[in-house]
Amino acid sequence: MSVVPELIESPLAPEQLALRWQALCSDPMFEDIAAKIELTEWGEILMSPVGKSHGIIAARIAEYLRQTLGGRTMVEVGIATTIGVRAPDVAWCSETYLRAHPEEMPLSSAPEICVEIASASNALPKLREKALAYVQAGAVEAWIVLPQTRQLEIYDRGGRRETT
C-alpha cells in the first residue's frame, strides 16, 4: 500500500508545526535523530549535522553566555516560529523563562537569546531569516556568529542592530 503525500497549500501555523514536530519526535523511526530535526513552514524536514569546529564554537558561546549572564544555555532546542520549527545552535534563557516554559517541545516562545553560527552549509540570507524568526517568536536578541570574518550580527525587534 502506498502513502499519498499530503498537499499543503499554504504555510503552516506555528501551532500546526509544533504538532508535526512532536509527532516526528515520538516516531520510533526518528528516535536517534529527533533533536536534530527542523521543519520548514511547509512541514518539510531539514537536518543539518555540524562539524567539529562548529561544535567547538557553539560550546564556547554557550559557556560564555552562562558565565556572563547566569541562567541556562541550551543547544539545538526546537522553537515554533513563523518559518517552521527551527533549532538555534545555542540559546540562552533566564530562570524566569524556564519557569514559564516547563517541558515544552517545541518551545512556543523563543528563549531570550538565540544564536546561529554560520558555516559553509548554511547561507547567510537563511540565517538572517532564522534570526528574525526567533525575534518574532519572542527572543530579545538573535545573534549570527560569522567565524570566518570574526564578526557578530545582532538582531532585535528593530531588525539588524549591529555588526561587530
C-alpha positions as CSV (number, residue, x, y, z in Angstrom):
1,M,0.0,0.0,0.0
2,S,1.5,3.4,-1.0
3,V,1.1,6.5,1.0
4,V,-0.3,9.6,-0.8
5,P,1.7,12.7,0.0
6,E,-0.2,15.4,1.8
7,L,-0.8,18.5,-0.3
8,I,-0.1,21.6,1.7
9,E,-1.4,24.7,0.0
10,S,-0.1,27.4,2.4
11,P,2.5,27.7,5.1
12,L,1.5,26.0,8.4
13,A,0.9,28.0,11.6
14,P,3.5,27.6,14.4
15,E,0.9,25.5,16.4
16,Q,0.5,23.1,13.5
17,L,4.2,22.8,13.0
18,A,4.7,22.1,16.7
19,L,2.2,19.2,16.5
20,R,4.1,17.8,13.4
21,W,7.4,18.2,15.2
22,Q,6.1,16.4,18.3
23,A,4.8,13.6,16.1
24,L,8.2,13.2,14.5
25,C,10.0,13.2,17.8
26,S,7.6,10.5,19.0
27,D,8.1,8.3,15.9
28,P,10.5,5.4,16.6
29,M,11.9,5.8,13.1
30,F,13.4,9.2,14.2
31,E,14.3,8.3,17.8
32,D,18.1,8.7,17.3
33,I,17.9,11.9,15.4
34,A,14.8,13.7,16.6
35,A,16.7,16.5,18.3
36,K,18.4,17.4,15.0
37,I,15.2,17.8,13.0
38,E,13.9,21.2,11.9
39,L,10.7,21.8,9.9
40,T,10.2,24.4,7.3
41,E,6.9,26.4,7.3
42,W,5.7,23.9,4.7
43,G,6.3,20.9,7.0
44,E,9.4,19.7,5.2
45,I,12.1,18.0,7.3
46,L,15.6,19.7,7.4
47,M,18.6,18.0,9.0
48,S,21.9,19.7,9.4
49,P,24.6,17.9,11.3
50,V,27.5,20.1,12.3
51,G,31.3,19.7,12.1
52,K,33.9,19.7,14.8
53,S,34.8,23.4,14.6
54,H,31.1,24.4,14.6
55,G,30.5,22.3,17.7
56,I,33.5,23.8,19.5
57,I,32.4,27.4,18.7
58,A,28.8,26.6,19.9
59,A,30.2,25.2,23.2
60,R,32.4,28.3,23.7
61,I,29.4,30.6,23.1
62,A,27.2,28.5,25.5
63,E,29.9,28.7,28.2
64,Y,30.4,32.4,27.7
65,L,26.6,33.2,27.9
66,R,26.2,31.1,31.0
67,Q,29.2,32.5,32.8
68,T,28.4,36.1,31.8
69,L,24.6,36.1,32.2
70,G,23.9,33.2,34.6
71,G,20.7,31.5,33.6
72,R,20.8,28.4,31.4
73,T,22.1,27.6,27.9
74,M,20.6,25.1,25.5
75,V,21.7,23.7,22.2
76,E,19.6,22.7,19.2
77,V,16.3,23.3,21.1
78,G,13.2,23.3,18.9
79,I,11.3,26.6,18.6
80,A,8.0,27.0,16.8
81,T,8.4,30.1,14.5
82,T,6.6,31.5,11.6
83,I,9.1,29.8,9.3
84,G,8.9,26.4,10.9
85,V,10.3,24.6,13.9
86,R,13.8,25.8,14.0
87,A,16.7,25.0,16.4
88,P,19.3,27.6,17.1
89,D,22.9,26.3,17.6
90,V,22.8,27.9,21.1
91,A,20.1,29.5,23.1
92,W,20.3,31.3,26.5
93,C,17.4,31.8,28.9
94,S,16.8,33.2,32.3
95,E,15.4,31.1,35.2
96,T,12.2,33.1,34.8
97,Y,11.9,31.9,31.2
98,L,12.5,28.3,32.3
99,R,9.7,28.5,34.9
100,A,7.3,30.0,32.3
101,H,8.1,27.2,29.7
102,P,8.2,23.9,31.5
103,E,8.9,20.9,29.3
104,E,7.6,22.4,26.1
105,M,8.5,20.6,22.9
106,P,9.0,22.5,20.8
107,L,9.1,25.8,22.6
108,S,6.2,28.0,21.8
109,S,8.2,31.1,22.6
110,A,11.9,31.6,21.8
111,P,14.5,31.9,24.7
112,E,15.8,35.4,25.3
113,I,19.0,34.9,23.2
114,C,19.2,32.6,20.1
115,V,22.5,32.1,18.3
116,E,23.2,30.8,14.9
117,I,26.7,30.0,13.7
118,A,27.5,30.5,10.0
119,S,29.2,27.7,8.2
120,A,29.7,26.6,4.6
121,S,26.5,24.6,4.6
122,N,24.1,27.4,5.6
123,A,23.6,30.5,3.5
124,L,23.7,33.9,5.3
125,P,20.3,35.0,4.0
126,K,18.7,31.9,5.5
127,L,20.5,32.6,8.9
128,R,19.2,36.1,8.8
129,E,15.7,34.9,8.1
130,K,16.0,32.5,11.1
131,A,17.4,35.3,13.4
132,L,14.3,37.5,12.6
133,A,12.0,34.5,13.1
134,Y,13.5,33.9,16.6
135,V,12.9,37.6,17.5
136,Q,9.3,37.4,16.2
137,A,8.9,34.3,18.3
138,G,9.9,36.2,21.4
139,A,13.7,36.3,21.6
140,V,15.1,39.6,22.9
141,E,18.1,39.2,20.6
142,A,19.2,36.8,17.9
143,W,22.9,36.6,17.0
144,I,24.6,35.3,13.9
145,V,28.3,34.4,14.5
146,L,30.5,34.6,11.4
147,P,33.6,32.7,12.3
148,Q,35.4,33.3,9.0
149,T,35.4,37.1,9.5
150,R,35.2,37.0,13.3
151,Q,32.0,39.2,13.1
152,L,28.7,39.1,15.0
153,E,25.4,40.3,13.7
154,I,22.8,41.1,16.4
155,Y,19.1,41.4,15.7
156,D,16.3,42.6,17.9
157,R,12.7,43.8,17.4
158,G,14.0,46.8,15.4
159,G,15.8,44.5,13.0
160,R,19.6,44.3,12.5
161,R,21.0,46.3,15.4
162,E,24.8,46.0,14.8
163,T,27.7,44.1,13.4
164,T,30.8,43.9,15.5
